[in-house]
Amino acid sequence: MKKNKLGRTGLNISHVILGGGWVGGLFIDPKFDVMEKALELSLKAGINWVDTAETYSDGKSENNIGHLLSSMSSSEKLKISSKARLDPTSSETFSSQLDRKLDNSLKRLKIDKLDLYQLHNRITLNESKDTLTSDQILKNNICELMTKLKDDGRVENIGLTALGEANSIKEIIRTGLFDTAQIYYNLLNPSASFNEKGTWTDHDFSGLISSCQEQEMGIMGIRIFAAGLLATKVRHGREIPVTDVIDISEEERRVERLFKLVGDNYGNRAQFALRYGLSNDDLSCIVLGLASLDHLTNALQAFEMGPLPKDILEKILELQNSNFV
């Protein structure tokens, strides 16, 4: 599998990596032998990274990944990234929260050092119990607190999850302190690749990719299947929205409009959605949330098919620019 430079980190990351989240659930719900088989298939295909977080099923994902990787030989080791979500309403300081959460993640993962540790909060304009504003991050020196985790040897690189409000996110990116960003990018919402919002009517992430590039940050594409909306017509109950402008009925209308345009000439729905992400050279990797071994096999077949043809990408862009009219 193709390996890409992960920004300025000095690391090479496979074009497709494994996601340990709840939406897919491959490293949360299945039996241990299924998870082992998933890692075996992934390593054979050239995947060299798995991304998880402390909040994925209250640490279950990290625990499972830790058990799986501890039984593997050193030559087979995957690189690991995890994330911490800070609580701005807690009486515990942000420094203490980060220190505690990192130590707990390392214990569950059975390692001494993370290749990448990421801030998991959405970054918003207004304060809430689940998000952080750019003011909260900057005034409380959260960027510097995370940098110190690199200095004490427990973390190799630091990153952020670039969800929330684009201008607030860009303010944090411009500090130049973060090495990577996880960027929302898929067929339904490619706005992170736009330089300006223009007439776009969905959640606006415009300018995020170019802002990351200015800082030589690694860019990890997330939600390539839009929580399953692009991958299948069957709803699985885990379609947790991370955008908040259009509702699910409008998203489903846009999906149908998209597939009416392209038909079934580029693999099945999930393969087509993944091939779209593979077509964007600005993404260092795509984080795949999968639920089964069949999903993994399907994704690896899509990788073998390669990026989409230029002419169909142009038609898709024209449809996106019209807000799927």
Summary of the structure (lengths in Angstrom):
residues: 325
radius of gyration: 18.8
end to end distance: 36.5
largest distance: 55.3
contacts: 1098
relative contact order: 0.14
helix: 40%
strand: 16%
